[in-house]
Amino acid sequence: MSDSCEVETVPEALGGERIDRIISIVTGRSRSWVAEQVSAGKVRSNGLVVTTRSAKSRAGDVLEFPGPDEVKPPPQADASVQFFVAYEDDHLVVVNKPAGLVVHPGAGNPTGTLVNGLLARYPQIAGVGQTDRPGIVHRLDKGTSGLLVVALDELAYDGLVKQMSEHSPSRRYRALVLGRVEAEQGIIDAPIGRSNRDPSRMTVLASGRQARTRYSVENRFDLPVPASEVICDLDTGRTHQIRVHLRSIGHPVVGDSMYGGSGGTRRFENLDRPFLHAWQLSFRHPVTGVAVDASAEIPADLVEALASFS
């Protein structure tokens, strides 16, 4: 084993999966890299050397494998990354993220992310928070547009992380879902965890983390298919929470290819991403204590898609 060793306990969602797939998922490294480590005798399961990468693991198994040979370089500034600013001061900035932009570097997206653009405009965020995602305290999915707050200094970062952990900021989203939502308003209180069938997806799961979404209906449509425009308020902030919760009550988000099924992937006026927009964001300023309220109207692609419903 190398001097740099990583240890991972196999989670319930990955129990029964191949060892090479598990390590690839949890580290973001390629399966070919895992295969090389197995061939070199550098992967262990519960203390025993793994001899074949296709071996299966059970939930709770302890996997050991080499860590990165060298520290990854921090993300670099890239002024070509476009984003909009809804609010800024010396301590933080509220960004209106366009759809299609990944928030921070990761597997498959090493460059061209919001973080790269932020570093070009606000170089002082380098070193704030985590090295690979400086200033970031919460995220939006690649296909979701709208508001998120970014810390520009450590004082703001610590305060915002605390607020996020307490779920105190108000985050409101606009969504268009398939089907007529009959109740004027409701609460979806259902835990979310990784799917046992596909760990890249989230699902309502008894063993998942607590998740709570409140919603209210703004409009209902009959054509070209039954649909409803809803406003969602997050009481928690789990991965893919709104998309998973709305699907769980039978109303997947229009344009959602991952959770929408055949109906959710239907394109309306060239919409090729989920109809989901982080519309309003409110929180207490972590330094001054003043209330910060930001809003961002839905972008043109969603306006055009909505105009096709009646």
C-alpha positions in Angstrom: 0.0 0.0 0.0 1.2 3.5 -0.8 2.0 6.1 1.8 -1.2 7.9 0.9 -4.0 5.5 1.6 -7.8 6.1 1.5 -10.3 4.1 3.5 -14.0 3.9 2.7 -16.8 2.0 4.3 -19.2 0.7 1.7 -22.6 2.5 2.2 -25.9 0.7 2.1 -26.7 2.1 -1.4 -23.6 0.5 -2.9 -23.8 -2.9 -1.1 -23.6 -5.7 -3.7 -21.8 -3.6 -6.3 -18.4 -4.4 -7.9 -15.4 -3.1 -6.0 -14.1 -1.2 -9.1 -17.5 0.6 -9.5 -17.7 1.5 -5.8 -14.2 3.0 -5.7 -14.9 4.9 -9.0 -18.1 6.3 -7.6 -16.8 7.5 -4.2 -13.5 8.9 -5.6 -14.5 10.1 -9.1 -11.5 8.2 -10.6 -11.8 6.0 -13.6 -12.4 2.2 -13.5 -9.2 1.7 -15.4 -7.3 3.4 -12.6 -9.0 1.1 -10.1 -8.1 -1.9 -12.3 -4.5 -0.9 -12.2 -4.5 -0.6 -8.4 -6.1 -4.1 -8.1 -3.6 -5.6 -10.5 -0.8 -4.1 -8.4 -2.2 -5.6 -5.2 -2.9 -2.2 -3.8 -6.6 -2.6 -3.0 -7.8 -4.4 0.2 -11.3 -5.4 1.4 -11.6 -5.9 5.2 -7.8 -6.2 5.3 -7.5 -8.8 2.5 -5.9 -8.0 -0.8 -8.5 -7.9 -3.6 -7.5 -10.1 -6.6 -10.2 -9.2 -9.0 -11.9 -5.9 -9.7 -15.2 -7.5 -10.4 -15.4 -8.9 -6.8 -18.6 -7.7 -5.0 -18.7 -5.8 -1.7 -21.3 -5.8 1.0 -22.6 -2.8 2.9 -20.2 -2.2 5.8 -17.1 -3.6 4.1 -14.0 -1.5 4.6 -12.1 -0.8 1.4 -8.5 0.5 1.4 -6.8 1.8 -1.8 -4.1 4.3 -2.8 -4.8 8.0 -2.4 -3.9 10.5 -5.0 -0.2 10.5 -5.8 -0.1 14.2 -5.8 -2.2 17.1 -4.5 -4.6 18.3 -7.2 -3.8 21.8 -8.3 -6.4 24.4 -7.1 -9.0 25.6 -9.7 -7.7 28.3 -11.9 -9.4 31.6 -12.8 -11.3 31.7 -16.1 -12.8 35.0 -17.2 -14.7 33.4 -20.0 -17.2 31.8 -17.6 -20.3 33.8 -17.7 -22.7 34.4 -14.7 -24.8 37.2 -13.3 -24.7 38.9 -9.9 -27.9 39.7 -8.0 -26.2 41.1 -4.9 -22.7 41.7 -3.6 -20.7 43.4 -0.9 -17.3 43.0 0.7 -18.1 39.7 2.3 -20.3 37.8 -0.1 -22.0 37.7 -3.5 -25.3 36.2 -4.6 -24.9 34.7 -8.0 -27.7 34.1 -10.6 -26.3 30.9 -12.2 -27.3 30.1 -15.8 -28.5 26.6 -16.6 -25.8 24.3 -17.9 -23.1 25.7 -15.7 -21.5 23.3 -13.1 -20.9 25.0 -9.8 -17.4 23.6 -9.0 -14.8 21.3 -10.5 -15.2 17.6 -10.1 -15.1 14.3 -12.0 -15.9 15.1 -15.6 -15.8 18.8 -15.1 -12.3 19.9 -14.2 -12.6 23.4 -15.7 -15.1 25.8 -17.0 -17.2 25.9 -13.8 -18.7 28.7 -11.8 -15.8 28.5 -9.4 -13.4 29.2 -12.2 -15.4 32.2 -13.2 -15.7 33.5 -9.6 -11.9 33.3 -9.2 -11.5 35.6 -12.2 -13.9 38.2 -10.8 -13.2 37.7 -7.1 -9.6 36.4 -6.7 -9.8 36.9 -2.9 -12.0 33.8 -2.6 -8.9 31.5 -3.2 -8.4 29.7 0.0 -11.9 30.5 1.4 -13.5 27.2 2.5 -12.5 24.0 0.6 -9.6 24.2 -1.8 -11.4 22.6 -4.7 -14.6 24.7 -4.2 -13.5 28.1 -2.7 -16.4 30.2 -1.4 -19.1 27.6 -2.1 -21.5 26.9 0.7 -24.4 25.3 -1.2 -25.0 24.2 -4.8 -27.4 24.0 -7.6 -27.6 21.2 -10.2 -26.0 21.8 -13.5 -29.4 22.1 -15.2 -31.0 24.3 -12.6 -30.8 28.1 -13.0 -31.0 30.7 -10.3 -29.6 32.0 -7.0 -26.9 30.8 -4.7 -24.7 32.7 -2.2 -20.9 32.6 -2.3 -18.6 33.7 0.6 -15.8 36.1 -0.3 -14.0 35.7 3.1 -13.6 33.2 5.9 -15.9 35.1 8.3 -18.8 35.0 5.8 -18.0 31.4 4.9 -18.2 30.2 8.5 -21.4 32.1 9.2 -23.1 30.9 6.0 -22.1 27.2 6.5 -23.6 27.4 10.0 -26.8 28.9 8.6 -27.0 26.2 5.9 -26.5 23.4 8.4 -29.4 24.9 10.4 -31.6 25.3 7.3 -32.3 28.9 8.2 -32.0 30.6 4.8 -35.2 30.8 2.7 -34.9 29.2 -0.7 -37.8 29.4 -3.2 -37.9 27.7 -6.6 -40.3 27.9 -9.5 -41.0 24.6 -11.3 -43.3 23.3 -14.0 -44.5 19.7 -13.4 -46.4 17.2 -15.4 -50.1 16.6 -14.4 -52.6 18.7 -12.5 -51.6 19.1 -8.9 -55.0 19.2 -7.2 -54.1 20.5 -3.7 -53.5 24.2 -3.5 -50.5 23.6 -1.3 -48.8 20.8 0.5 -45.8 19.4 2.3 -43.6 16.5 1.1 -41.8 15.1 4.1 -39.9 12.1 3.0 -36.2 11.0 3.5 -33.9 11.0 0.6 -30.9 8.7 -0.1 -29.0 7.1 -2.9 -30.9 4.6 -5.0 -30.1 1.0 -4.4 -30.6 0.3 -8.1 -28.5 3.2 -9.3 -26.2 5.0 -6.8 -25.9 8.0 -9.2 -29.6 8.8 -8.6 -31.4 9.8 -5.4 -34.7 8.4 -4.3 -37.2 8.5 -1.4 -35.7 5.9 1.0 -36.6 5.0 4.6 -32.9 5.0 5.5 -32.2 8.3 3.8 -31.7 11.7 5.3 -34.6 13.8 6.4 -36.0 16.0 3.6 -38.9 18.4 3.6 -40.3 20.4 0.7 -43.3 22.8 0.8 -45.1 23.6 -2.3 -48.0 25.8 -3.6 -49.7 25.8 -7.0 -49.5 29.0 -9.1 -51.2 27.9 -12.3 -52.7 24.8 -13.9 -52.6 23.9 -17.6 -54.4 21.5 -19.9 -52.5 21.9 -23.1 -50.3 20.6 -24.7 -50.4 18.2 -21.7 -51.8 18.6 -18.2 -49.2 20.5 -16.1 -48.9 22.7 -13.1 -46.7 25.6 -12.2 -45.6 25.4 -8.6 -43.5 27.3 -6.1 -41.3 25.1 -3.8 -39.8 26.1 -0.5 -36.9 24.0 0.8 -36.8 23.3 4.5 -33.8 21.1 3.9 -31.3 21.0 1.1 -30.7 17.4 -0.1 -29.2 16.5 -3.5 -31.9 16.6 -6.2 -34.5 17.2 -3.4 -37.2 19.0 -5.3 -36.9 16.8 -8.4 -37.1 13.6 -6.3 -39.9 14.9 -4.0 -42.1 16.1 -6.9 -41.7 12.8 -8.7 -42.6 10.9 -5.5 -46.1 12.5 -5.6 -46.5 11.7 -9.2 -45.6 15.1 -10.7 -42.1 15.0 -12.2 -40.5 18.2 -13.3 -41.0 19.0 -17.0 -37.7 18.4 -19.0 -36.1 16.3 -16.3 -34.5 13.4 -18.1 -33.2 11.7 -14.9 -36.4 11.7 -12.8 -39.1 12.6 -15.2 -39.5 9.3 -17.1 -40.7 9.5 -20.7 -43.1 12.4 -20.0 -40.4 14.4 -18.2 -38.0 14.3 -21.2 -40.6 15.7 -23.6 -39.4 18.9 -25.1 -41.5 22.0 -25.1 -40.2 25.0 -27.2 -36.7 23.4 -27.3 -36.5 23.1 -23.5 -33.6 20.7 -22.9 -33.2 20.9 -19.1 -35.5 20.6 -16.0 -38.0 23.5 -15.6 -36.5 24.5 -12.3 -35.3 27.9 -11.2 -34.0 29.1 -7.8 -36.1 32.2 -7.8 -35.7 33.8 -4.3 -33.0 33.6 -1.7 -33.2 35.2 1.7 -30.8 34.9 4.7 -29.3 36.9 7.5 -26.0 38.5 6.5 -23.3 36.4 8.4 -21.2 39.5 9.2 -23.6 42.5 9.5 -26.7 40.6 10.6 -28.8 42.5 8.1 -31.5 40.6 6.1 -30.4 39.9 2.5 -33.3 39.3 0.1 -32.4 38.5 -3.6 -34.7 37.5 -6.5 -34.1 36.4 -10.1 -36.9 36.2 -12.6 -37.1 33.0 -14.7 -34.8 33.1 -17.7 -35.9 33.3 -21.3 -35.9 29.5 -22.1 -38.3 28.9 -19.3 -40.5 31.8 -20.2 -40.7 30.4 -23.8 -41.6 27.0 -22.5 -44.2 28.3 -20.2 -45.8 30.3 -23.0 -46.6 27.0 -24.8 -48.9 25.9 -22.1 -52.5 27.0 -21.7 
